[in-house]
Amino acid sequence: MTAVLAKPAPPRERNGRNPRGAWSRRKEPFTRRTVMGLSVVATVVAYLIFRTTAAADAPDAAAFRLFGDVRDWVDDNRDTHPLFLYGINYLRLGVRVLVEGIQAGLTGLGLPGLVAVAGAVAFVLGGWRPALLAVAGFLGFGFLGLWPESVDTLALTLTAVLLAVLIGVPIGVLAARVGWFGTALRPVLDVMQILPTFAYLAPMTLLFLIGSPAAVVATLIYAVPVTIRITELGIAGVAPSAVEAATAQGSTARQLLTKVRLPMARPTLVLAVNQTIMMALSMVVVTALIDAPGLGVNILRALERVNVGAAFDAGLAIVLMAIVLDRVTTAAARRQHRDWRLAVPVLAAAALIAALPIPGDLPTVSFAKPVNDLTGWLELHWYDGTEWLKNTVSAVLLNPLENLLVTTPWWLFVLAVLVFGLLLAGWRAATVAALAAAGLSGLGLYQHAMQTLATVLVATALTMLIGIAAGVLCARNDRLAAVARPVLDAAQTMPSFVYLLPAVALFGASRFTAIVAAVIFAVPPVVRLVERGIRDVPPTVVEAALSAGSTPGQLLWKVQLPMARGGLLLAANQGIVMVLAMVVVGGLVGAGALGYDVVAGFSQREDFGRGLAAGFAIVLLGVLLDRLTQGFNRTKGPSR
């Protein structure tokens, strides 16, 4: 009797896939996209059922009283408690002495001497091109009539950078060599980098009072994460073969660090100094709000008077300083061989020039009048257009979104962040984002936080539209990219305050003014990241698409943008962080919400508790948005 063989069953695979990889609807009827759609419907229904009126935030929340009590305790114990007597007060004194010493040294050289020394140092570090640029840039401070203010800004910047390097490099080395320390440090650095500049000011004035010490410490905290991260990257990137060879020859751990790791990571360490300088320079200007001297004071006065021309002069001086410091440090990183024997005669010649009785007065050149004339012409002839744009964006985008957010119950907002975070970014990012969302209500500033979030989302959407379009054009046109590069460089080095002036002149003091300034401030890095993402698409993939008959539009939408997804999401992440920082600065020009609370906090004693709570609320908003965008970048997105 012949046995009848049964037909073997098809192999089962995980996730309900058949051997060809297609989704089995019978075994798994709900895909992530289906769940996403159901979640959207459920959220809309819950909002329609549970929406509330847009009640104002409590004038005296528990968090406000807590932070107010902390301020009172600090004021009462500043001269008696050991924490201040043997800690903070000595730190403040030490920072003040260091700032005044550097400032006295720079001022004592005089204009000719400092120009000569700057040129000599640039020549030794980078060669004759950076030296010429340094001489021209430092002379520019004198021609603009802003020499004393420029020296003050330079002194604060150098002090903060020196402290950041002394603190950040050892921590970066430790983070690279000790795994658990680097892992524990990473979220702290994330939060420090997300923090808008304004959020540092109130705590610094509480501990260090107003003036140069508070400004330097705030700048240090803002800039040191970059020093640590890049140092860690450089030390971790040293070739293992070099370390193994040195170890085989009997090198100790200290010799490995000083003779192998640090020398081989020198270009990366110089890059760390370069980026620290850029971060410090942007923060030093903002610290004019807490009575720090320098060019920031000129910009703040110009903002109070809506004098765009005066702000342009001060902003141009800051751009010159940033370009000189950037190019010199960049050249120092790239230059492999130096003849240090030239350092002594070059510096001696610079010292001789500094000692000569050369008059330091230069004829001044100001761009204030032509810039103000142009601004006045634009105000007169563009008024109808700017008013229409402001009213249209407010009516179509800003007001409906703000009303939606402020009338959403806090628990529904937290739940929505958690659910959509789980679907788009993973459970870790969703959990952190949901906790941050819950914290906004706990601080008693839910309404102002939602108003700020609405402004950030609208500004981010406009930033991404402009940034992606400009980035794609630059990626496809080398000439346009070459022309845009110096413009983007200048835009990224211009302090955030400067962008408020033309926005105020054209649109008046309003929420939309903050949006315009935020878009101008955030577009340059978005353009750079989008361009880089498009250019990094493998040429072989582009050639294959073209050979298959793809049109330029199909190539962009079907190939380049999908493959540049990581760069686009990074651009969105950076755009959100920069927009949030600028929207908060917009509190100075009528943007209201959390920005106004922060400004009032460090300018009015009775509002300190509310201002400090608003600073923490800004941190939570930044963490929420940053975790979701970074988490989404690590996932593959919804499946089909």
C-alpha positions in Angstrom: 0.0 0.0 0.0 1.4 3.3 -1.1 1.7 6.0 1.6 0.1 9.4 0.7 2.5 12.2 1.5 0.9 15.4 2.7 1.9 18.7 1.0 4.3 20.5 3.4 2.8 23.7 4.9 4.5 27.0 3.9 7.0 28.2 6.5 5.9 30.7 9.0 7.8 33.8 9.5 7.8 36.5 12.2 5.6 39.6 12.0 3.0 37.6 9.9 5.1 37.7 6.7 4.8 35.0 4.0 8.0 33.7 2.3 7.8 36.5 -0.3 7.8 39.2 2.4 4.2 40.5 1.9 2.1 41.4 4.9 -0.5 38.8 5.7 -3.8 40.7 6.3 -5.4 37.6 8.0 -2.6 37.2 10.6 -1.8 40.9 11.2 -4.8 43.2 10.2 -3.4 46.3 11.9 -0.2 48.0 10.5 1.4 51.0 12.2 -0.2 53.2 9.6 -3.6 51.9 10.6 -2.9 52.4 14.3 -1.8 55.9 13.4 -5.0 56.7 11.7 -7.1 55.3 14.5 -5.0 57.3 17.0 -5.7 60.5 15.1 -9.4 59.9 15.0 -9.5 59.0 18.7 -7.5 62.2 19.6 -9.9 64.4 17.6 -12.9 62.8 19.2 -11.4 63.2 22.7 -10.6 66.8 22.0 -14.2 67.6 20.8 -15.5 65.9 24.0 -13.1 67.2 26.6 -11.9 70.6 25.2 -11.8 73.4 27.7 -11.8 77.2 27.7 -8.5 78.9 27.3 -8.2 79.9 31.0 -5.2 82.1 32.0 -2.3 80.6 33.9 -2.5 80.9 37.7 -0.9 84.2 38.9 0.7 82.5 41.9 1.3 78.9 41.2 3.2 76.6 43.6 6.2 76.6 41.4 6.4 80.4 41.4 6.2 80.5 45.2 8.9 77.8 45.5 11.3 79.6 43.2 10.5 82.9 44.9 11.4 81.3 48.3 14.7 80.0 46.8 15.5 83.6 45.7 14.7 84.9 49.2 16.9 82.3 50.8 19.8 83.1 48.5 19.4 86.8 49.2 19.3 86.2 53.0 22.3 83.8 53.1 24.6 85.3 50.4 27.0 86.7 52.9 26.7 84.1 55.7 26.2 80.6 54.3 29.4 78.5 53.7 28.2 77.7 50.1 28.6 81.3 49.2 31.4 82.3 51.6 33.7 79.6 50.5 32.3 78.7 47.1 30.2 80.9 44.8 31.5 84.2 46.1 35.1 83.1 45.5 34.1 81.8 42.1 32.5 85.1 41.2 35.6 87.0 42.4 37.9 84.7 40.5 36.0 85.1 37.3 35.9 88.9 37.7 39.7 89.1 38.3 40.3 86.9 35.2 38.0 89.0 33.0 39.5 92.3 34.2 43.0 91.0 33.7 42.3 89.9 30.1 40.4 93.1 29.5 43.3 95.2 30.9 45.8 93.4 28.7 43.8 93.9 25.5 43.1 97.5 26.3 46.7 98.2 27.3 48.0 97.2 23.9 45.9 99.9 22.3 44.4 99.7 18.8 47.8 99.5 16.9 49.3 97.0 19.3 46.3 94.7 19.4 46.1 94.7 15.6 49.8 93.8 15.4 49.6 91.1 18.0 46.4 89.6 16.4 48.2 89.5 13.1 51.3 87.9 14.5 49.4 85.2 16.4 47.3 84.5 13.3 50.5 84.2 11.2 52.2 81.8 13.6 49.1 79.6 13.9 47.7 79.7 10.3 49.9 81.5 7.9 49.8 84.8 6.1 46.2 84.7 4.8 44.7 84.4 8.3 47.1 87.1 9.4 45.9 89.5 6.8 42.3 88.7 7.7 43.0 89.3 11.4 44.6 92.6 10.8 41.8 93.8 8.5 39.1 92.5 10.9 40.6 94.2 14.0 41.1 97.4 12.1 37.4 97.2 11.2 36.5 97.6 14.9 38.3 100.9 14.9 36.8 102.1 11.6 33.3 101.3 12.9 34.0 103.4 16.0 33.3 100.4 18.2 36.8 99.7 19.5 36.1 99.8 23.3 32.9 97.7 23.0 34.7 95.2 20.7 37.5 94.8 23.3 35.0 94.2 26.0 33.2 91.5 24.0 36.5 89.9 23.0 37.6 89.8 26.7 34.4 88.1 27.8 34.6 85.7 24.9 38.2 84.7 25.5 37.6 84.3 29.3 34.6 82.0 28.7 36.5 80.0 26.0 39.6 79.6 28.2 37.4 78.2 31.1 35.4 76.0 28.7 38.6 74.5 27.3 40.2 74.0 30.7 37.0 72.3 32.0 35.6 70.7 28.8 38.7 69.0 27.4 39.5 66.9 30.6 35.8 65.9 30.8 35.7 65.0 27.1 38.8 62.8 27.6 37.2 61.1 30.6 34.0 60.6 28.7 35.9 59.0 25.8 37.9 56.7 28.1 35.2 55.7 30.7 32.1 54.3 29.0 29.6 54.6 31.9 30.7 58.2 32.5 30.1 59.2 28.8 26.8 57.4 28.8 25.6 59.2 32.0 26.9 62.6 30.7 25.2 62.4 27.3 21.6 63.4 28.5 23.0 66.2 30.6 24.8 67.6 27.5 21.7 67.2 25.5 19.6 69.3 27.9 22.4 71.9 28.1 22.5 72.3 24.3 18.7 72.4 24.0 18.4 75.2 26.5 17.7 78.6 24.8 20.2 81.3 25.8 17.5 83.2 27.8 17.0 80.2 30.2 20.5 80.7 31.6 20.1 84.3 32.6 17.8 84.1 35.6 19.7 81.4 37.5 23.0 83.2 36.8 21.7 86.5 38.2 20.4 84.7 41.2 23.8 83.1 42.1 26.3 85.6 40.6 24.3 88.9 40.5 24.4 90.9 37.3 27.6 91.9 35.5 30.6 90.2 33.9 30.9 87.1 36.3 27.3 86.0 35.6 27.8 86.7 31.9 31.0 84.5 31.8 29.5 81.7 33.7 26.3 81.7 31.6 28.4 81.7 28.5 30.6 78.9 29.9 27.6 76.7 30.6 26.2 77.4 27.1 29.5 76.7 25.3 31.1 73.8 27.2 28.9 71.0 25.9 30.4 71.6 22.5 33.9 71.4 23.9 33.1 68.1 25.7 31.4 66.4 22.8 34.0 67.2 20.1 36.9 66.3 22.5 35.2 63.0 23.2 34.8 62.4 19.5 38.4 63.2 18.8 39.9 61.0 21.6 37.6 58.1 20.7 38.5 58.4 17.0 42.3 57.8 17.6 43.3 54.8 15.6 43.5 51.7 17.9 46.6 50.4 16.0 48.5 53.5 17.2 47.4 53.0 20.8 48.3 49.3 20.6 51.7 50.0 19.2 52.5 52.6 22.0 51.2 50.1 24.6 53.4 47.4 23.2 56.4 49.7 23.6 55.7 50.0 27.4 53.9 53.4 27.4 52.0 54.3 30.6 48.4 55.5 30.6 49.7 59.1 31.0 52.1 58.7 28.2 49.4 57.3 25.9 47.3 60.3 26.6 50.0 63.0 26.3 52.1 61.4 23.6 49.6 59.6 21.4 45.9 60.4 21.9 46.1 64.2 22.4 48.6 64.8 19.5 46.7 62.6 17.1 43.4 64.2 18.1 44.9 67.7 17.6 42.8 68.7 14.5 39.6 67.7 16.3 40.6 69.5 19.5 41.3 72.7 17.5 37.8 72.3 16.0 36.4 72.0 19.5 38.0 75.4 20.3 36.7 76.8 17.1 33.1 75.8 17.8 33.4 76.8 21.5 34.4 80.3 20.3 31.4 80.6 18.0 29.0 79.5 20.7 30.5 81.8 23.3 30.4 84.8 21.0 26.7 84.3 20.3 26.0 84.0 24.1 28.1 86.9 25.2 26.0 89.3 23.2 22.8 88.1 24.9 24.3 88.6 28.3 24.0 92.4 27.8 20.5 91.8 29.3 22.3 91.1 32.7 24.5 94.1 32.5 27.5 92.6 30.7 29.6 95.1 28.7 30.4 95.0 25.1 28.7 95.1 21.7 25.5 93.5 23.1 24.8 96.8 24.9 24.8 98.7 21.6 22.4 96.2 20.0 20.1 96.2 23.1 20.0 100.1 23.0 19.3 100.0 19.2 16.5 97.5 19.9 14.9 99.8 22.4 15.0 102.7 19.9 14.2 100.5 16.9 17.4 101.9 15.3 18.2 99.2 12.7 21.3 101.1 11.5 23.0 101.2 14.9 22.3 97.5 15.4 23.8 96.8 12.0 27.1 98.5 12.9 27.4 96.5 16.1 26.3 93.3 14.4 28.9 93.8 11.7 31.6 94.2 14.3 30.5 90.9 15.8 30.5 89.2 12.4 34.1 90.5 11.8 35.2 89.1 15.2 33.5 85.8 14.5 35.1 85.5 11.0 38.6 86.3 12.3 38.4 83.9 15.2 36.9 81.2 13.0 39.3 81.5 10.1 42.4 81.6 12.4 41.4 78.5 14.4 40.3 76.7 11.2 43.7 77.4 9.6 45.5 76.3 12.7 43.6 72.9 12.6 44.4 72.4 8.9 48.1 73.4 9.0 50.2 70.4 9.7 53.7 71.9 9.8 54.8 75.2 11.5 58.1 76.7 11.8 58.0 77.7 15.5 61.3 79.5 15.1 59.3 82.3 13.4 57.1 82.8 16.4 59.7 84.6 18.4 60.7 87.3 15.8 57.1 87.8 14.7 55.8 88.3 18.2 58.8 90.5 19.0 58.0 92.7 16.0 54.3 92.9 17.1 55.4 93.9 20.6 57.7 96.6 19.1 54.8 98.0 17.1 52.6 97.9 20.2 55.2 100.0 22.1 55.5 102.7 19.4 53.6 105.9 20.0 51.2 105.3 17.1 47.9 107.3 17.3 45.0 104.9 17.8 42.2 107.1 16.4 40.9 106.0 13.0 38.4 107.7 10.8 35.0 106.1 11.5 32.7 104.7 8.9 29.0 104.0 9.8 26.4 102.2 7.9 23.6 103.4 10.2 22.2 106.2 8.0 22.0 104.2 4.7 20.5 101.2 6.6 18.0 103.4 8.4 17.1 105.1 5.1 16.5 101.7 3.4 14.5 100.5 6.4 12.4 103.6 6.3 11.8 103.2 2.5 10.7 99.6 3.1 8.4 100.5 5.9 6.7 103.2 3.7 6.4 101.2 0.5 5.9 97.6 1.8 3.5 98.5 4.6 0.4 97.0 2.8 2.3 93.8 1.9 3.8 93.3 5.3 0.4 93.9 7.0 -1.3 91.5 4.7 1.4 88.8 5.3 1.2 89.3 9.1 -2.6 89.2 9.3 -2.8 86.2 6.9 -0.3 84.0 8.7 -1.9 84.9 12.0 -5.4 84.2 10.9 -4.8 81.1 8.8 -2.0 79.4 10.8 -1.1 80.9 14.2 -4.4 81.7 15.8 -6.2 78.4 14.9 -3.2 76.4 16.1 -2.8 78.4 19.3 -6.6 78.0 20.0 -6.3 74.3 19.4 -3.4 73.9 21.8 -4.6 76.1 24.7 -8.1 74.5 24.7 -6.7 71.0 24.8 -6.7 69.6 28.4 -3.3 69.0 29.7 -3.8 65.3 30.2 -5.0 64.8 26.6 -1.9 66.7 25.4 0.3 64.4 27.5 -1.5 61.3 26.2 -1.3 62.5 22.6 2.5 63.1 22.9 2.9 59.6 24.5 0.9 57.8 21.8 2.2 59.5 18.8 5.7 59.4 20.2 5.5 55.6 20.6 4.3 55.3 17.0 6.9 57.6 15.5 9.9 57.8 17.8 10.0 54.7 20.0 9.2 54.2 23.7 12.3 55.9 25.1 11.7 59.2 23.3 8.0 59.0 23.9 8.4 58.5 27.6 10.8 61.5 28.0 8.6 63.7 25.8 5.4 62.8 27.8 7.1 63.5 31.1 8.3 66.9 29.7 4.7 67.6 28.6 3.3 66.8 32.0 5.9 69.0 33.6 4.5 72.0 31.7 1.3 71.8 33.5 3.0 71.1 36.8 4.9 74.4 36.6 1.6 76.3 36.3 2.4 77.7 32.8 0.5 75.4 30.5 -1.3 78.2 28.6 1.8 80.2 27.9 3.7 77.0 27.0 1.0 76.1 24.4 1.1 79.7 23.0 4.9 79.4 22.7 4.6 75.9 21.1 2.1 77.2 18.5 4.6 80.0 17.6 7.4 77.5 17.4 5.5 75.1 15.2 4.4 77.8 12.7 8.0 79.2 12.6 9.5 75.8 12.2 7.1 74.9 9.3 8.0 78.1 7.5 11.7 77.6 8.2 11.6 74.0 6.8 9.7 75.2 3.6 12.2 77.9 2.9 15.3 75.9 4.1 14.4 72.7 2.0 13.7 74.7 -1.1 17.0 76.8 -0.8 19.0 73.7 0.2 17.8 71.7 -2.8 18.7 74.6 -5.1 22.1 74.9 -3.6 22.7 71.2 -3.9 21.8 71.3 -7.6 23.7 74.4 -8.5 27.3 74.8 -7.5 27.5 78.4 -8.4 24.5 79.3 -6.3 26.0 77.3 -3.4 29.3 79.2 -3.7 27.5 82.5 -3.6 25.2 81.5 -0.8 28.0 80.1 1.4 29.5 83.5 2.7 25.9 84.8 3.1 25.0 81.8 5.3 28.3 82.2 7.2 27.5 85.8 8.0 23.9 84.9 8.9 25.0 82.2 11.3 27.5 84.5 13.1 25.1 87.4 13.4 23.7 87.6 17.0 20.1 86.8 17.5 19.2 90.3 18.7 20.1 91.8 15.3 17.3 89.8 13.6 14.7 91.4 15.8 15.4 94.9 14.4 14.4 94.5 10.8 11.4 92.3 11.9 10.2 95.0 14.3 10.7 97.8 11.7 8.6 95.9 9.1 6.0 94.2 11.2 5.8 96.1 14.5 5.9 94.5 17.9 3.8 91.2 17.7 4.0 87.5 17.8 4.5 87.4 14.0 7.6 89.6 14.5 9.2 86.8 16.6 8.3 84.3 13.9 10.0 86.3 11.1 13.1 86.8 13.2 13.1 83.1 14.1 12.8 82.0 10.5 15.7 84.3 9.4 17.8 83.0 12.4 17.1 79.3 11.8 17.1 79.0 8.0 20.9 79.1 7.4 21.7 75.8 9.3 18.7 74.2 7.7 19.9 75.1 4.3 23.3 73.7 5.0 22.0 70.4 6.4 19.6 69.9 3.5 22.2 70.7 0.9 24.6 68.3 2.6 22.0 65.6 2.8 21.1 65.9 -0.9 24.8 66.0 -2.0 25.5 62.9 0.1 23.1 60.7 -1.9 25.4 58.2 -3.7 26.1 59.2 -7.3 25.6 55.6 -8.4 22.0 55.8 -7.2 21.4 59.1 -9.0 22.9 57.7 -12.2 20.7 54.6 -12.0 17.6 56.7 -11.6 18.5 58.9 -14.5 19.3 55.9 -16.7 15.9 54.5 -15.9 14.3 57.7 -17.3 13.5 59.7 -14.2 12.8 63.3 -14.7 14.5 65.9 -12.4 11.3 66.2 -10.4 11.0 62.4 -10.0 14.7 62.2 -9.1 14.2 64.7 -6.3 10.9 63.3 -4.9 11.5 59.6 -5.4 15.3 59.3 -4.9 17.1 62.2 -3.3 14.7 63.4 -0.7 13.9 59.9 0.6 17.6 58.9 0.8 18.4 62.2 2.5 15.8 61.6 5.1 18.3 61.5 7.9 19.7 64.9 6.9 16.2 66.4 6.6 15.2 65.2 10.1 18.5 66.5 11.5 17.7 69.8 9.8 14.2 69.8 11.4 15.7 69.1 14.8 18.2 71.9 14.6 15.6 74.2 13.1 13.3 73.5 16.0 16.0 74.2 18.6 17.0 77.5 17.0 13.4 78.6 16.4 12.6 77.9 20.1 15.6 80.0 21.2 14.7 82.9 18.9 11.0 82.8 19.7 11.9 83.2 23.4 14.1 86.2 22.5 11.0 87.5 20.7 9.5 88.1 24.2 11.4 91.5 24.0 9.3 92.6 21.0 5.8 91.6 22.0 5.8 87.9 21.4 4.5 87.3 24.9 4.1 83.9 26.5 7.2 82.2 28.0 9.6 84.7 26.5 8.0 87.6 28.2 7.9 85.7 31.5 11.6 85.0 31.3 12.5 88.6 30.5 10.3 89.8 33.4 11.8 87.3 35.7 15.4 88.7 35.6 14.3 92.4 35.2 11.6 92.6 37.9 12.1 91.1 41.4 8.5 90.3 42.0 8.3 88.2 38.9 11.5 86.2 39.6 9.6 83.0 40.5 7.5 83.1 37.4 10.5 83.9 35.2 12.5 81.0 36.6 9.5 78.6 36.1 9.2 79.9 32.6 12.9 79.1 32.0 12.3 75.5 33.1 9.1 75.4 30.9 11.3 76.4 27.9 13.7 73.6 28.8 10.8 71.1 28.9 9.5 72.3 25.5 12.9 71.9 24.0 13.3 68.4 25.4 9.9 67.4 24.2 10.5 68.6 20.6 14.1 67.4 20.5 13.3 63.9 21.8 10.5 63.4 19.3 12.5 64.6 16.2 15.7 62.7 17.2 13.7 59.6 18.1 11.9 59.7 14.7 15.2 59.9 13.0 16.2 56.5 14.6 13.0 54.7 13.4 12.0 53.7 10.0 8.7 55.5 10.1 5.3 54.0 9.6 5.0 50.9 7.6 2.7 50.6 4.7 
